[in-house]
Amino acid sequence: MEQQIKTKIEAIGTPLKEWDINIYRGILTGFNAAFIVDDKKKNELVAADPKSAEIIRPILSGKNIKRYQFSWENKWIIFTRRGINIDQYPAIKAHLQTDYDNLRPRNNNEPTGRKPGSYKWFEIQDNVAYFEDFDKQKIAWGNLALKGQFALVDEGYYINAPSSFIATDQIYLIAILNSQLADFYIKQLGVTRNGGYFEYKPMFVEQLPIPKISQNVADRLLVLIEKLKEKPLLKIQTEIEINNIVNSLYDITEDERQFIYNSASLIN
């Protein structure tokens, strides 16, 4: 039955990686203690030099991202991307300078510093050439979870690695990604860890076949996504409705639905 369902999903849908979208990993700073700050430090930096606000952005980690929603813990990232002129931000330069030994790219087997690379000591470790997509609405998810935790994240929020995100206006995809069927398929691609935890790497998520759907079905899913946010007490019933729609998109039979449901119940 397992292979039968997998084959049916693959026959009906097109892998997400073949859609006109990109899946990105969140930002890897190499030393979060220096680059991720709280309200107090952020306000100090802006008070010392108002220009600091230009490169300080709100950031989410995996624990902030839940099914269909996210919560922000007032954490900020100092986003000194590649090529930035740090001398234009003296307060931030002074702040980062206090951690110079931990921030510089290390050579060979030196005990301190970030991994070897072409970045400068004050720059984010990763290139993050896609940084402009953080200013768009996006679907984000944490790396490790018992089941899919995909949420719509507003414009302007940055995402910390190892969480991932998709910048897209096709919001209905959240409903498919959070469905029992999607979880069933994605978990066939990797190994579930002790305790039932699964690593939702982009290399797995991008393989999920997504069917082309009508605007009417997309609108129905959008209504249910909003219902989950506005009426949390109806969460169970609303998720059942979403699962039923998604199963229908893939022509899943009643026996196959029960198999998917039982597979999900073993973990949830």
FIBAKE-591307 format. One record per residue (C-alpha): residue in one letter; x, y, z. Coordinates in steps of 0.25 Angstrom, whole numbers. Last residue first. Layout:
BEGIN
<tinu><aa>A</aa><east>X</east><north>Y</north><up>Z</up></tinu>
...
END
This chain:
BEGIN
<tinu><aa>N</aa><east>4</east><north>49</north><up>66</up></tinu>
<tinu><aa>I</aa><east>14</east><north>38</north><up>62</up></tinu>
<tinu><aa>L</aa><east>7</east><north>25</north><up>60</up></tinu>
<tinu><aa>S</aa><east>-5</east><north>34</north><up>56</up></tinu>
<tinu><aa>A</aa><east>1</east><north>39</north><up>44</up></tinu>
<tinu><aa>S</aa><east>3</east><north>25</north><up>38</up></tinu>
<tinu><aa>N</aa><east>-11</east><north>21</north><up>42</up></tinu>
<tinu><aa>Y</aa><east>-17</east><north>34</north><up>34</up></tinu>
<tinu><aa>I</aa><east>-8</east><north>30</north><up>22</up></tinu>
<tinu><aa>F</aa><east>-14</east><north>16</north><up>22</up></tinu>
<tinu><aa>Q</aa><east>-28</east><north>21</north><up>25</up></tinu>
<tinu><aa>R</aa><east>-27</east><north>30</north><up>13</up></tinu>
<tinu><aa>E</aa><east>-22</east><north>19</north><up>4</up></tinu>
<tinu><aa>D</aa><east>-34</east><north>10</north><up>8</up></tinu>
<tinu><aa>E</aa><east>-43</east><north>22</north><up>5</up></tinu>
<tinu><aa>T</aa><east>-36</east><north>24</north><up>-9</up></tinu>
<tinu><aa>I</aa><east>-27</east><north>36</north><up>-12</up></tinu>
<tinu><aa>D</aa><east>-30</east><north>43</north><up>-25</up></tinu>
<tinu><aa>Y</aa><east>-18</east><north>52</north><up>-22</up></tinu>
<tinu><aa>L</aa><east>-26</east><north>65</north><up>-22</up></tinu>
<tinu><aa>S</aa><east>-36</east><north>57</north><up>-13</up></tinu>
<tinu><aa>N</aa><east>-26</east><north>54</north><up>-3</up></tinu>
<tinu><aa>V</aa><east>-23</east><north>69</north><up>-2</up></tinu>
<tinu><aa>I</aa><east>-38</east><north>73</north><up>0</up></tinu>
<tinu><aa>N</aa><east>-40</east><north>62</north><up>11</up></tinu>
<tinu><aa>N</aa><east>-27</east><north>67</north><up>18</up></tinu>
<tinu><aa>I</aa><east>-32</east><north>81</north><up>18</up></tinu>
<tinu><aa>E</aa><east>-45</east><north>77</north><up>23</up></tinu>
<tinu><aa>I</aa><east>-39</east><north>69</north><up>34</up></tinu>
<tinu><aa>E</aa><east>-30</east><north>81</north><up>38</up></tinu>
<tinu><aa>T</aa><east>-42</east><north>89</north><up>39</up></tinu>
<tinu><aa>Q</aa><east>-49</east><north>79</north><up>49</up></tinu>
<tinu><aa>I</aa><east>-36</east><north>78</north><up>57</up></tinu>
<tinu><aa>K</aa><east>-34</east><north>93</north><up>58</up></tinu>
<tinu><aa>L</aa><east>-48</east><north>98</north><up>61</up></tinu>
<tinu><aa>L</aa><east>-44</east><north>104</north><up>75</up></tinu>
<tinu><aa>P</aa><east>-33</east><north>111</north><up>67</up></tinu>
<tinu><aa>K</aa><east>-44</east><north>120</north><up>60</up></tinu>
<tinu><aa>E</aa><east>-37</east><north>132</north><up>53</up></tinu>
<tinu><aa>K</aa><east>-23</east><north>125</north><up>50</up></tinu>
<tinu><aa>L</aa><east>-29</east><north>112</north><up>45</up></tinu>
<tinu><aa>K</aa><east>-40</east><north>119</north><up>38</up></tinu>
<tinu><aa>E</aa><east>-31</east><north>127</north><up>30</up></tinu>
<tinu><aa>I</aa><east>-24</east><north>114</north><up>25</up></tinu>
<tinu><aa>L</aa><east>-38</east><north>108</north><up>22</up></tinu>
<tinu><aa>V</aa><east>-42</east><north>120</north><up>14</up></tinu>
<tinu><aa>L</aa><east>-29</east><north>119</north><up>6</up></tinu>
<tinu><aa>L</aa><east>-31</east><north>104</north><up>4</up></tinu>
<tinu><aa>R</aa><east>-45</east><north>108</north><up>-2</up></tinu>
<tinu><aa>D</aa><east>-39</east><north>118</north><up>-11</up></tinu>
<tinu><aa>A</aa><east>-28</east><north>109</north><up>-16</up></tinu>
<tinu><aa>V</aa><east>-39</east><north>99</north><up>-20</up></tinu>
<tinu><aa>N</aa><east>-47</east><north>110</north><up>-27</up></tinu>
<tinu><aa>Q</aa><east>-34</east><north>115</north><up>-34</up></tinu>
<tinu><aa>S</aa><east>-33</east><north>101</north><up>-40</up></tinu>
<tinu><aa>I</aa><east>-21</east><north>92</north><up>-36</up></tinu>
<tinu><aa>K</aa><east>-8</east><north>87</north><up>-42</up></tinu>
<tinu><aa>P</aa><east>-3</east><north>75</north><up>-34</up></tinu>
<tinu><aa>I</aa><east>9</east><north>76</north><up>-25</up></tinu>
<tinu><aa>P</aa><east>19</east><north>65</north><up>-24</up></tinu>
<tinu><aa>L</aa><east>28</east><north>66</north><up>-12</up></tinu>
<tinu><aa>Q</aa><east>43</east><north>66</north><up>-16</up></tinu>
<tinu><aa>E</aa><east>46</east><north>80</north><up>-11</up></tinu>
<tinu><aa>V</aa><east>42</east><north>76</north><up>3</up></tinu>
<tinu><aa>F</aa><east>53</east><north>65</north><up>3</up></tinu>
<tinu><aa>M</aa><east>65</east><north>73</north><up>-2</up></tinu>
<tinu><aa>P</aa><east>60</east><north>85</north><up>6</up></tinu>
<tinu><aa>K</aa><east>62</east><north>77</north><up>19</up></tinu>
<tinu><aa>Y</aa><east>50</east><north>74</north><up>28</up></tinu>
<tinu><aa>E</aa><east>58</east><north>66</north><up>38</up></tinu>
<tinu><aa>F</aa><east>49</east><north>56</north><up>44</up></tinu>
<tinu><aa>Y</aa><east>46</east><north>54</north><up>59</up></tinu>
<tinu><aa>G</aa><east>39</east><north>41</north><up>63</up></tinu>
<tinu><aa>G</aa><east>45</east><north>40</north><up>77</up></tinu>
<tinu><aa>N</aa><east>58</east><north>34</north><up>71</up></tinu>
<tinu><aa>R</aa><east>60</east><north>40</north><up>57</up></tinu>
<tinu><aa>T</aa><east>52</east><north>37</north><up>45</up></tinu>
<tinu><aa>V</aa><east>61</east><north>34</north><up>32</up></tinu>
<tinu><aa>G</aa><east>58</east><north>41</north><up>19</up></tinu>
<tinu><aa>L</aa><east>50</east><north>40</north><up>6</up></tinu>
<tinu><aa>Q</aa><east>38</east><north>33</north><up>11</up></tinu>
<tinu><aa>K</aa><east>36</east><north>44</north><up>21</up></tinu>
<tinu><aa>I</aa><east>33</east><north>53</north><up>10</up></tinu>
<tinu><aa>Y</aa><east>21</east><north>45</north><up>5</up></tinu>
<tinu><aa>F</aa><east>14</east><north>43</north><up>18</up></tinu>
<tinu><aa>D</aa><east>16</east><north>57</north><up>22</up></tinu>
<tinu><aa>A</aa><east>10</east><north>62</north><up>9</up></tinu>
<tinu><aa>L</aa><east>-2</east><north>53</north><up>11</up></tinu>
<tinu><aa>Q</aa><east>-4</east><north>57</north><up>25</up></tinu>
<tinu><aa>S</aa><east>-5</east><north>71</north><up>20</up></tinu>
<tinu><aa>N</aa><east>4</east><north>82</north><up>25</up></tinu>
<tinu><aa>L</aa><east>10</east><north>84</north><up>11</up></tinu>
<tinu><aa>I</aa><east>-3</east><north>84</north><up>4</up></tinu>
<tinu><aa>A</aa><east>-9</east><north>94</north><up>13</up></tinu>
<tinu><aa>I</aa><east>3</east><north>103</north><up>12</up></tinu>
<tinu><aa>L</aa><east>3</east><north>102</north><up>-3</up></tinu>
<tinu><aa>Y</aa><east>-10</east><north>110</north><up>-3</up></tinu>
<tinu><aa>I</aa><east>-1</east><north>122</north><up>-1</up></tinu>
<tinu><aa>Q</aa><east>4</east><north>123</north><up>-15</up></tinu>
<tinu><aa>D</aa><east>10</east><north>137</north><up>-13</up></tinu>
<tinu><aa>T</aa><east>24</east><north>131</north><up>-12</up></tinu>
<tinu><aa>A</aa><east>37</east><north>132</north><up>-5</up></tinu>
<tinu><aa>I</aa><east>40</east><north>118</north><up>0</up></tinu>
<tinu><aa>F</aa><east>47</east><north>116</north><up>14</up></tinu>
<tinu><aa>S</aa><east>57</east><north>108</north><up>22</up></tinu>
<tinu><aa>S</aa><east>61</east><north>106</north><up>36</up></tinu>
<tinu><aa>P</aa><east>75</east><north>102</north><up>39</up></tinu>
<tinu><aa>A</aa><east>78</east><north>114</north><up>39</up></tinu>
<tinu><aa>N</aa><east>71</east><north>127</north><up>43</up></tinu>
<tinu><aa>I</aa><east>60</east><north>133</north><up>35</up></tinu>
<tinu><aa>Y</aa><east>58</east><north>148</north><up>33</up></tinu>
<tinu><aa>Y</aa><east>45</east><north>155</north><up>35</up></tinu>
<tinu><aa>G</aa><east>42</east><north>167</north><up>25</up></tinu>
<tinu><aa>E</aa><east>30</east><north>162</north><up>19</up></tinu>
<tinu><aa>D</aa><east>21</east><north>153</north><up>27</up></tinu>
<tinu><aa>V</aa><east>23</east><north>138</north><up>30</up></tinu>
<tinu><aa>L</aa><east>12</east><north>127</north><up>25</up></tinu>
<tinu><aa>A</aa><east>15</east><north>115</north><up>33</up></tinu>
<tinu><aa>F</aa><east>20</east><north>100</north><up>31</up></tinu>
<tinu><aa>Q</aa><east>21</east><north>91</north><up>43</up></tinu>
<tinu><aa>G</aa><east>21</east><north>77</north><up>36</up></tinu>
<tinu><aa>K</aa><east>21</east><north>66</north><up>46</up></tinu>
<tinu><aa>L</aa><east>29</east><north>62</north><up>58</up></tinu>
<tinu><aa>A</aa><east>39</east><north>73</north><up>56</up></tinu>
<tinu><aa>L</aa><east>53</east><north>77</north><up>52</up></tinu>
<tinu><aa>N</aa><east>57</east><north>87</north><up>42</up></tinu>
<tinu><aa>G</aa><east>47</east><north>98</north><up>44</up></tinu>
<tinu><aa>W</aa><east>38</east><north>103</north><up>34</up></tinu>
<tinu><aa>A</aa><east>36</east><north>116</north><up>25</up></tinu>
<tinu><aa>I</aa><east>26</east><north>120</north><up>14</up></tinu>
<tinu><aa>K</aa><east>29</east><north>134</north><up>10</up></tinu>
<tinu><aa>Q</aa><east>23</east><north>148</north><up>8</up></tinu>
<tinu><aa>K</aa><east>35</east><north>156</north><up>2</up></tinu>
<tinu><aa>D</aa><east>46</east><north>165</north><up>9</up></tinu>
<tinu><aa>F</aa><east>53</east><north>152</north><up>12</up></tinu>
<tinu><aa>D</aa><east>54</east><north>150</north><up>-3</up></tinu>
<tinu><aa>E</aa><east>64</east><north>161</north><up>-4</up></tinu>
<tinu><aa>F</aa><east>74</east><north>153</north><up>3</up></tinu>
<tinu><aa>Y</aa><east>75</east><north>143</north><up>-8</up></tinu>
<tinu><aa>A</aa><east>91</east><north>145</north><up>-9</up></tinu>
<tinu><aa>V</aa><east>92</east><north>139</north><up>5</up></tinu>
<tinu><aa>N</aa><east>107</east><north>138</north><up>4</up></tinu>
<tinu><aa>D</aa><east>108</east><north>131</north><up>17</up></tinu>
<tinu><aa>Q</aa><east>117</east><north>135</north><up>28</up></tinu>
<tinu><aa>I</aa><east>111</east><north>148</north><up>31</up></tinu>
<tinu><aa>E</aa><east>121</east><north>159</north><up>30</up></tinu>
<tinu><aa>F</aa><east>129</east><north>166</north><up>40</up></tinu>
<tinu><aa>W</aa><east>142</east><north>157</north><up>39</up></tinu>
<tinu><aa>K</aa><east>142</east><north>158</north><up>24</up></tinu>
<tinu><aa>Y</aa><east>136</east><north>146</north><up>15</up></tinu>
<tinu><aa>S</aa><east>145</east><north>138</north><up>7</up></tinu>
<tinu><aa>G</aa><east>144</east><north>125</north><up>15</up></tinu>
<tinu><aa>P</aa><east>150</east><north>117</north><up>26</up></tinu>
<tinu><aa>K</aa><east>140</east><north>113</north><up>37</up></tinu>
<tinu><aa>R</aa><east>138</east><north>124</north><up>48</up></tinu>
<tinu><aa>G</aa><east>149</east><north>128</north><up>58</up></tinu>
<tinu><aa>T</aa><east>156</east><north>122</north><up>70</up></tinu>
<tinu><aa>P</aa><east>164</east><north>109</north><up>72</up></tinu>
<tinu><aa>E</aa><east>173</east><north>110</north><up>60</up></tinu>
<tinu><aa>N</aa><east>174</east><north>97</north><up>52</up></tinu>
<tinu><aa>N</aa><east>175</east><north>102</north><up>38</up></tinu>
<tinu><aa>N</aa><east>172</east><north>117</north><up>37</up></tinu>
<tinu><aa>R</aa><east>160</east><north>123</north><up>44</up></tinu>
<tinu><aa>P</aa><east>151</east><north>133</north><up>37</up></tinu>
<tinu><aa>R</aa><east>150</east><north>145</north><up>47</up></tinu>
<tinu><aa>L</aa><east>137</east><north>145</north><up>56</up></tinu>
<tinu><aa>N</aa><east>142</east><north>138</north><up>69</up></tinu>
<tinu><aa>D</aa><east>154</east><north>146</north><up>70</up></tinu>
<tinu><aa>Y</aa><east>147</east><north>159</north><up>66</up></tinu>
<tinu><aa>D</aa><east>136</east><north>158</north><up>77</up></tinu>
<tinu><aa>T</aa><east>138</east><north>172</north><up>83</up></tinu>
<tinu><aa>Q</aa><east>139</east><north>177</north><up>68</up></tinu>
<tinu><aa>L</aa><east>125</east><north>173</north><up>65</up></tinu>
<tinu><aa>H</aa><east>119</east><north>184</north><up>75</up></tinu>
<tinu><aa>A</aa><east>129</east><north>194</north><up>70</up></tinu>
<tinu><aa>K</aa><east>126</east><north>191</north><up>55</up></tinu>
<tinu><aa>I</aa><east>111</east><north>192</north><up>59</up></tinu>
<tinu><aa>A</aa><east>113</east><north>206</north><up>65</up></tinu>
<tinu><aa>P</aa><east>121</east><north>211</north><up>53</up></tinu>
<tinu><aa>Y</aa><east>112</east><north>207</north><up>42</up></tinu>
<tinu><aa>Q</aa><east>117</east><north>213</north><up>29</up></tinu>
<tinu><aa>D</aa><east>131</east><north>208</north><up>33</up></tinu>
<tinu><aa>I</aa><east>125</east><north>194</north><up>31</up></tinu>
<tinu><aa>N</aa><east>124</east><north>196</north><up>16</up></tinu>
<tinu><aa>I</aa><east>116</east><north>184</north><up>12</up></tinu>
<tinu><aa>G</aa><east>121</east><north>174</north><up>1</up></tinu>
<tinu><aa>R</aa><east>115</east><north>161</north><up>7</up></tinu>
<tinu><aa>R</aa><east>104</east><north>163</north><up>16</up></tinu>
<tinu><aa>T</aa><east>105</east><north>170</north><up>30</up></tinu>
<tinu><aa>F</aa><east>91</east><north>167</north><up>34</up></tinu>
<tinu><aa>I</aa><east>91</east><north>169</north><up>49</up></tinu>
<tinu><aa>I</aa><east>79</east><north>160</north><up>53</up></tinu>
<tinu><aa>W</aa><east>68</east><north>163</north><up>63</up></tinu>
<tinu><aa>K</aa><east>61</east><north>156</north><up>73</up></tinu>
<tinu><aa>N</aa><east>48</east><north>161</north><up>78</up></tinu>
<tinu><aa>E</aa><east>42</east><north>147</north><up>81</up></tinu>
<tinu><aa>W</aa><east>34</east><north>146</north><up>69</up></tinu>
<tinu><aa>S</aa><east>23</east><north>135</north><up>68</up></tinu>
<tinu><aa>F</aa><east>19</east><north>128</north><up>55</up></tinu>
<tinu><aa>Q</aa><east>6</east><north>122</north><up>50</up></tinu>
<tinu><aa>Y</aa><east>1</east><north>111</north><up>40</up></tinu>
<tinu><aa>R</aa><east>7</east><north>100</north><up>47</up></tinu>
<tinu><aa>K</aa><east>19</east><north>105</north><up>56</up></tinu>
<tinu><aa>I</aa><east>31</east><north>114</north><up>54</up></tinu>
<tinu><aa>N</aa><east>37</east><north>121</north><up>66</up></tinu>
<tinu><aa>K</aa><east>45</east><north>109</north><up>70</up></tinu>
<tinu><aa>G</aa><east>52</east><north>108</north><up>56</up></tinu>
<tinu><aa>S</aa><east>58</east><north>122</north><up>58</up></tinu>
<tinu><aa>L</aa><east>52</east><north>136</north><up>54</up></tinu>
<tinu><aa>I</aa><east>59</east><north>149</north><up>51</up></tinu>
<tinu><aa>P</aa><east>55</east><north>163</north><up>52</up></tinu>
<tinu><aa>R</aa><east>65</east><north>172</north><up>43</up></tinu>
<tinu><aa>I</aa><east>76</east><north>181</north><up>46</up></tinu>
<tinu><aa>I</aa><east>84</east><north>186</north><up>34</up></tinu>
<tinu><aa>E</aa><east>77</east><north>200</north><up>32</up></tinu>
<tinu><aa>A</aa><east>75</east><north>202</north><up>47</up></tinu>
<tinu><aa>S</aa><east>90</east><north>204</north><up>49</up></tinu>
<tinu><aa>K</aa><east>88</east><north>218</north><up>42</up></tinu>
<tinu><aa>P</aa><east>82</east><north>223</north><up>55</up></tinu>
<tinu><aa>D</aa><east>96</east><north>222</north><up>62</up></tinu>
<tinu><aa>A</aa><east>98</east><north>221</north><up>77</up></tinu>
<tinu><aa>A</aa><east>83</east><north>221</north><up>79</up></tinu>
<tinu><aa>V</aa><east>81</east><north>210</north><up>68</up></tinu>
<tinu><aa>L</aa><east>92</east><north>201</north><up>74</up></tinu>
<tinu><aa>E</aa><east>86</east><north>203</north><up>88</up></tinu>
<tinu><aa>N</aa><east>72</east><north>200</north><up>83</up></tinu>
<tinu><aa>K</aa><east>77</east><north>187</north><up>76</up></tinu>
<tinu><aa>K</aa><east>84</east><north>183</north><up>89</up></tinu>
<tinu><aa>K</aa><east>72</east><north>185</north><up>98</up></tinu>
<tinu><aa>D</aa><east>63</east><north>178</north><up>88</up></tinu>
<tinu><aa>D</aa><east>71</east><north>166</north><up>87</up></tinu>
<tinu><aa>V</aa><east>83</east><north>162</north><up>78</up></tinu>
<tinu><aa>I</aa><east>86</east><north>152</north><up>67</up></tinu>
<tinu><aa>F</aa><east>100</east><north>155</north><up>60</up></tinu>
<tinu><aa>A</aa><east>110</east><north>154</north><up>72</up></tinu>
<tinu><aa>A</aa><east>104</east><north>142</north><up>79</up></tinu>
<tinu><aa>N</aa><east>100</east><north>136</north><up>66</up></tinu>
<tinu><aa>F</aa><east>114</east><north>132</north><up>61</up></tinu>
<tinu><aa>G</aa><east>115</east><north>126</north><up>48</up></tinu>
<tinu><aa>T</aa><east>104</east><north>134</north><up>42</up></tinu>
<tinu><aa>L</aa><east>96</east><north>123</north><up>35</up></tinu>
<tinu><aa>I</aa><east>84</east><north>130</north><up>29</up></tinu>
<tinu><aa>G</aa><east>72</east><north>121</north><up>26</up></tinu>
<tinu><aa>R</aa><east>72</east><north>111</north><up>15</up></tinu>
<tinu><aa>Y</aa><east>65</east><north>114</north><up>2</up></tinu>
<tinu><aa>I</aa><east>55</east><north>107</north><up>-7</up></tinu>
<tinu><aa>N</aa><east>52</east><north>114</north><up>-20</up></tinu>
<tinu><aa>I</aa><east>40</east><north>115</north><up>-28</up></tinu>
<tinu><aa>D</aa><east>36</east><north>113</north><up>-43</up></tinu>
<tinu><aa>W</aa><east>32</east><north>99</north><up>-40</up></tinu>
<tinu><aa>E</aa><east>41</east><north>88</north><up>-43</up></tinu>
<tinu><aa>K</aa><east>46</east><north>87</north><up>-29</up></tinu>
<tinu><aa>L</aa><east>32</east><north>85</north><up>-24</up></tinu>
<tinu><aa>P</aa><east>32</east><north>72</north><up>-31</up></tinu>
<tinu><aa>T</aa><east>20</east><north>71</north><up>-41</up></tinu>
<tinu><aa>G</aa><east>7</east><north>64</north><up>-36</up></tinu>
<tinu><aa>I</aa><east>-2</east><north>53</north><up>-41</up></tinu>
<tinu><aa>A</aa><east>8</east><north>41</north><up>-45</up></tinu>
<tinu><aa>E</aa><east>17</east><north>44</north><up>-33</up></tinu>
<tinu><aa>I</aa><east>5</east><north>44</north><up>-23</up></tinu>
<tinu><aa>K</aa><east>0</east><north>31</north><up>-29</up></tinu>
<tinu><aa>T</aa><east>14</east><north>24</north><up>-28</up></tinu>
<tinu><aa>K</aa><east>15</east><north>28</north><up>-13</up></tinu>
<tinu><aa>I</aa><east>1</east><north>22</north><up>-11</up></tinu>
<tinu><aa>Q</aa><east>4</east><north>9</north><up>-17</up></tinu>
<tinu><aa>Q</aa><east>18</east><north>9</north><up>-10</up></tinu>
<tinu><aa>E</aa><east>11</east><north>10</north><up>4</up></tinu>
<tinu><aa>M</aa><east>0</east><north>0</north><up>0</up></tinu>
END
